[in-house]
C-alpha cells in the first residue's frame, strides 16, 4: 500500500513539473512573440525617393509663399521631417494648430505616416518643441526646450566676441545661416550683436560696423568683399533687431541688431578690422 501511494505521489509530482515547464516555455514563447511584435511596430519603412520629392516640393512651396517662414530637413530612413520657424514659437493654441495643420498636409503628400519635429534652431537645439504625427500632437516639450535655450543664451553671452573702436562697441552674440526669402539656394550669414554708439553723432549700426570691419570670403579663384543684404532676410526673422539695421542710434545708446551678409561660397567668412588689418580684431566664421 505504501509503495502504491509513493508511486502515485511521484507520478503527480512529475506531471505537475512537466506542466510547470510547459507553462514556462509558453510564457517565454509569449514574451518572445510580444517583443517581436513590438519590434515590428517600431520599425518604419524608409521614405521612397518619390515621397521625398513630394515632401520637398511641398516644403519649398511654403518657403516661397510664406517668405521663408519654415526651414526643414527630411530624415528619409526614419520618416521624419524636422522644421523650424524664424520667429519664436509659443506654447499656445495658435502655434499648435499651425503645426497640426502642417503635419496633416505633410502626411497627405504620402501614402504612409510621417513625423513632424518642430525645433527652435536647426543646428543647436537638442530638445524639440513639439512632435506631431499625421496631424496629432504626440509630445509637447516646449518648456524643457525654453530652459535649454536660456542656458545656451547664457553660454553665448559668456563667449561673446567683443570689438571696440571710437565709433562703436560690437558685442557679437550669434552667427546663423539662413535662406534668402526670395531664393532658397541663396544663403545669408546673419551676425546678431549688441551695438553701442560710441561716437558723438547718431549713426546706423550697419554703417558703423562696415566702417570698422570688413567681411570677406574666398571663392575658387577670388577673395570677395561680402555685401550687406537686409532685403534678403525673411520678414519674420528677428524683426525688431532687423529694424535697427539702418536706424540712427543716438550716442551712448545700445540696441540689439542683425548684420546680414550674402555668401558667395561655402568657405569660411573672415571678419577683420580695417585700421590694423586684423592685428586688433579678426574672427573666422566657419560655414557648414
C-alpha positions in Angstrom: 0.0 0.0 0.0 2.8 2.4 0.9 4.6 1.6 -2.3 1.5 2.3 -4.3 1.0 5.6 -2.5 4.6 6.6 -3.1 4.4 5.8 -6.8 1.2 7.8 -7.1 2.8 10.9 -5.4 5.9 10.6 -7.6 3.6 10.4 -10.7 1.7 13.5 -9.6 4.9 15.4 -8.9 6.3 14.6 -12.4 3.0 15.6 -14.0 3.0 19.0 -12.2 6.7 19.6 -13.0 6.0 18.8 -16.7 3.0 21.2 -16.8 5.0 23.9 -15.0 7.8 23.5 -17.5 5.3 23.7 -20.3 3.8 26.9 -18.8 7.2 28.5 -18.6 8.0 27.6 -22.2 4.7 29.0 -23.3 5.4 32.2 -21.2 8.8 32.5 -22.8 7.3 32.0 -26.3 4.6 34.6 -25.5 7.2 37.0 -24.3 9.3 36.5 -27.5 6.2 37.0 -29.6 5.3 40.2 -27.8 8.9 41.5 -28.2 8.9 40.6 -31.8 5.5 42.4 -32.3 6.8 45.5 -30.6 10.0 45.5 -32.6 7.9 45.1 -35.8 5.7 48.0 -34.7 8.7 50.2 -34.1 10.2 49.5 -37.5 9.3 52.0 -40.2 9.6 51.8 -43.9 12.1 54.4 -45.2 10.6 57.1 -47.4 10.9 56.4 -51.1 12.7 58.9 -53.4 9.3 59.8 -54.9 7.9 60.5 -51.4 11.0 62.7 -50.5 10.5 64.7 -53.7 6.8 65.2 -52.9 7.7 66.5 -49.4 10.5 68.7 -50.7 8.2 70.2 -53.3 5.6 70.9 -50.7 8.1 72.4 -48.2 9.6 74.5 -50.9 6.2 75.9 -51.8 5.9 77.0 -48.2 9.2 78.8 -48.3 8.1 80.7 -51.4 4.6 81.6 -50.2 5.4 82.2 -46.5 8.6 84.2 -47.2 11.0 81.7 -45.7 8.9 81.0 -42.7 9.9 77.4 -42.5 13.3 75.7 -42.9 13.2 71.9 -42.9 15.2 68.7 -43.2 14.0 65.3 -44.2 15.2 62.1 -42.4 14.5 59.6 -45.2 15.3 56.4 -43.1 13.1 57.3 -40.1 10.3 59.2 -42.0 10.8 62.4 -40.0 10.6 66.0 -41.1 12.4 68.4 -38.8 11.4 72.0 -39.2 11.7 75.4 -37.5 10.3 78.9 -37.8 12.4 82.1 -37.9 10.2 83.7 -35.3 9.7 82.4 -31.8 7.2 79.6 -31.3 4.9 79.9 -28.4 3.1 77.2 -26.4 -0.4 78.3 -27.4 -3.3 77.1 -29.4 -2.4 79.2 -32.4 1.0 77.6 -32.8 -0.1 74.1 -32.0 -3.0 74.5 -34.6 -0.5 75.8 -37.2 1.8 72.8 -36.8 -1.1 70.4 -36.5 -2.2 71.5 -40.0 1.3 71.4 -41.3 1.6 67.8 -40.0 -1.7 66.8 -41.7 -0.5 68.4 -45.0 2.8 66.5 -44.9 1.1 63.2 -44.3 -1.4 63.9 -47.1 1.5 64.0 -49.5 2.3 60.4 -48.8 0.5 57.0 -48.6 2.1 56.3 -45.1 2.7 58.3 -42.0 5.4 60.9 -41.3 6.5 62.5 -38.1 7.0 66.3 -37.8 9.5 67.5 -35.3 9.5 71.3 -34.5 12.7 72.9 -33.3 13.9 76.4 -32.3 17.1 76.2 -34.2 18.2 73.6 -36.7 21.8 73.3 -35.6 21.7 74.0 -31.9 18.5 72.7 -30.4 18.7 69.3 -28.7 15.2 69.3 -27.4 12.3 69.6 -29.8 9.4 71.9 -29.0 6.7 69.6 -30.4 6.4 66.3 -32.1 3.4 65.6 -34.4 2.3 62.6 -36.4 -0.4 62.7 -39.0 -1.9 65.8 -37.5 -1.8 64.6 -33.9 0.4 66.2 -31.2 2.5 63.4 -29.7 4.8 65.4 -27.4 5.0 69.0 -26.1 8.4 69.7 -24.7 8.4 73.5 -25.2 9.1 74.3 -21.5 12.1 72.0 -21.5 13.4 73.5 -24.7 13.0 77.0 -23.4 15.1 76.1 -20.4 17.8 74.7 -22.7 17.6 77.8 -24.9 18.1 80.1 -21.9 21.2 78.0 -20.9 22.5 78.3 -24.4 22.0 82.1 -24.4 23.9 82.4 -21.2 26.8 80.5 -22.8 26.7 82.7 -25.8 26.8 85.8 -23.7 29.7 84.4 -21.8 31.6 83.6 -25.0 30.5 86.7 -26.9 33.1 88.3 -29.2 33.5 92.0 -28.4 35.3 94.5 -30.6 35.5 98.3 -29.8 36.6 101.4 -31.7 36.0 105.1 -31.2 33.0 104.6 -33.5 31.2 101.8 -31.6 31.2 98.7 -29.5 30.1 95.5 -31.2 29.2 92.5 -28.9 28.6 89.7 -31.3 26.5 87.0 -29.7 25.2 84.8 -32.5 26.1 83.7 -36.1 23.4 81.9 -38.1 23.0 80.7 -41.7 19.5 81.3 -43.2 18.0 81.2 -46.7 17.1 84.2 -48.7 13.4 85.0 -48.6 13.5 85.2 -52.4 15.6 82.2 -53.4 16.2 79.2 -51.1 19.5 78.5 -52.9 21.0 81.8 -51.7 22.5 81.6 -48.2 22.9 84.5 -45.8 25.1 84.8 -42.8 23.4 86.8 -40.1 25.5 88.2 -37.2 23.5 89.2 -34.2 25.1 91.8 -31.9 24.6 94.3 -29.2 25.7 97.6 -30.8 26.6 100.7 -28.7 27.2 104.0 -30.5 30.4 105.5 -29.1 30.6 108.4 -31.4 29.3 111.9 -30.9 26.6 111.7 -33.6 23.6 109.4 -34.3 24.6 106.7 -36.7 23.3 103.4 -38.1 24.8 100.1 -36.8 25.4 98.9 -40.3 27.3 102.0 -41.4 29.3 102.0 -38.2 30.2 98.3 -38.4 31.2 98.2 -42.1 33.3 101.3 -41.5 35.2 99.4 -38.8 35.2 95.8 -40.0 35.4 94.1 -43.4 33.8 90.7 -44.2 35.4 88.6 -46.9 35.0 85.1 -48.3 37.1 83.2 -50.8 35.8 81.5 -53.9 37.9 79.1 -56.0 39.7 82.0 -57.7 39.0 85.2 -55.9 38.6 86.9 -52.5 35.3 88.7 -52.3 34.1 91.5 -50.0 30.6 90.5 -48.9 27.6 92.7 -49.4 25.1 93.6 -46.7 21.7 92.2 -47.6 19.0 93.2 -45.2 16.5 92.9 -48.1 17.1 89.1 -48.3 16.3 88.5 -44.6 12.8 87.0 -44.2 10.3 89.4 -42.6 9.7 87.0 -39.7 13.4 86.7 -38.7 14.2 88.8 -35.6 12.1 91.7 -36.8 13.0 94.1 -34.0 16.7 93.5 -34.4 16.4 93.8 -38.2 14.6 97.2 -37.9 17.6 98.8 -36.2 19.9 97.9 -39.1 19.8 101.3 -40.8 18.2 103.4 -38.0 20.1 106.3 -36.5 21.1 105.3 -33.0 21.8 108.0 -30.5 25.3 108.4 -28.9 25.6 106.1 -25.9 22.6 104.1 -26.8 22.7 100.2 -27.1 20.5 98.1 -29.3 20.4 94.5 -30.5 20.8 94.4 -34.3 21.5 92.0 -37.0 24.1 92.4 -39.7 23.4 90.1 -42.7 25.8 89.1 -45.5 25.1 87.3 -48.7 27.5 84.4 -49.1 29.4 83.6 -52.3 30.8 80.2 -51.4 30.9 77.6 -48.6 34.4 78.8 -47.4 34.8 80.5 -44.0 34.0 84.2 -43.6 36.8 86.4 -42.3 36.0 89.4 -40.2 39.0 91.8 -39.9 39.2 95.4 -38.6 40.2 97.9 -41.2 42.7 100.0 -39.3 45.1 97.3 -38.2 44.1 94.7 -40.8 43.4 92.0 -38.3 46.0 92.8 -35.6 43.4 94.3 -33.2 40.4 92.2 -34.3 39.9 89.2 -36.5 37.4 86.3 -36.4 36.8 83.3 -38.7 33.3 82.1 -39.1 33.1 78.6 -40.5 30.2 77.9 -42.9 28.6 74.5 -42.5 
